[in-house]
């Protein structure tokens, strides 16, 4: 038994299975983060006092992190493009860079968290810190999840390139869509938490 | 190509080759949608029975408060029921867990995990689900979630005891069972996410050649809409669960207002949170969830009614459009559960308007099913009896919902037994009857044998009578103002005294309902082995699972060869032909 349309797109939908699957998954992710952003708005509008993000949080570090993530989205696209052109060596370089940028993001995030803990700013401090840690923590977990998949695709998963190059390219496209989404969440998180 | 797919490809060529898979791959970690569907079915039926037993213990307490629970009283533990006499705290645990188990571990997994998994690929002519590995993972997220829920009965303080709705701040300060509840829910939500993505992709991508959307059986449509509801409505509850977990574990105050006093002491939390936030996020899931509970049931009933009236469904297209419209609307009615929270009249007006609008498509579907009976030569077999009983039972459940959807009347009825009666009519004699109907109907497809008609009728008639015996008096008690969460059944309420005598009647009906399930359980197990052998299409049905696949369908692949669809799903008694039905894959 072969499941149809795992590699080639179905003519009437124009999609292969995994691509439709990841779009649906991202739709549910929109609802997850949408609910959390709504919670943030409700808590903030109802609060008697709410600090400005830039008074408490480290804006320069977060700006660097924003740049890091945006760059990683570019390198993700480059790696997929290289694969489409059949250049596996180039793909590995770009994908490796994406992983590295994800790692840099997580390291900077850790430095930020550590600085907060040093000043005894924990999630229980107030609802601003609570939303900050919950939202960035959940986003960080998403980055971490993406990095694990990238590591798999670069490591043991890369054998598929030899046997089923098209299916492997599809996998890279799918993780790419996810990675851009995680990037996009940060683009919303950064101004909401740090700048407003 | 993965190893499993290589095996699967082989299975199509040599149908017997799957027998060479080791036991644990065939039955435990199977990637065949049929085995996964049966795993879901078996597990969820066990949870259904367990959740029912929790309710029986509660019903004993409601009818005879302060009297030791018979037979199993000694097993409940001295912390819960010293001398077999139930403590109020234990009653609260049973109430919360009955709701949680029935909704999240029994009925939804039966409708979606079991029926959806088994039937959707068969009805659309697909060899399997689009993502067999995710399908397996979905079951293996569901089972641990369920086991965590069960295990929470044994932690200090017992299981979650803040109602199945887990409203904070009560749930925030509840015993550790609540944390287990949240963790269990996160497993179940993950399972549901994997399942719903899989269903939508399968229905969009793997339909057989010629099977366009307006040729899909009603059951597949109901699963498609249901999957979208699960996909988009569950994440907000996951968000709420994460926030409540943070409140309980990391000491945040998302749901904790400032200056909250518990047992005469001000709680040491940062405060500033909003308990209503939980209610909004919870009901944003839980209202679409109501339609998750009912849509697949309507789908099952539609299949059985069309088959047993021997004529096409009346109004297939309006039913499809209604199901889709119902899905959309279900996202903007949630706050009708919150009329008493002081949201403000403007918001209440909005939500009562949308609630009245959403009743229209439900009525359209029910009316179409009812009119479908007109002029049919009805076969009164067991599946049809359950399907027919579904119509008035769901009708009562739906119509009694109208006064709850209007804010002025809801103020009187909110949180009374009237509410319990209303949604149990929808789910118990409604959805669960549809589930029974489906079991009797598709059993021959799964096993190649038929269940006993005599035992089936012995199951049906007492169940119908006892169901009504349990739930009808609840409307009386609720209208009299008996609150739904009283552990003594209202004995302390002076205004409840006139309706208290119904408690014993309802409880006796509940015990009767348990007895009425014995013929079903016997029938189920005996028929697997000794049921009458039947062919691949004993009901003379039209849809692909009956006409294109053997009974049971081919392991890993379903069909000896993939079907090509030439016509709609319900071509019974066609005027242009002498046949009593035309299969969906009949040569034109």
Interface residues (C-beta under 8 A of the other chain):
Chain A: X1 X2 X3 X4 X5 X10 X13 X15 X16 X17 X18 X20 X21 X24 X25 X27 X28 X29 X31 X32 X33 X34 X35 X36 X39 X42 X43 X46 X47 X48 X122 X123 X124 X125 X126 X127 X130 X131 X133 X134 X138 X163 X164
Chain B: X1 X5 X8 X9 X11 X12 X126 X127 X128 X130 X131 X132 X193 X196 X197 X198 X200 X201 X204 X205 X206 X231 X232 X233 X234 X235 X236 X238 X239 X240 X242 X243 X246 X250 X251 X252 X253 X254 X269 X270 X272 X273 X274 X277 X280 X281 X284 X556 X557
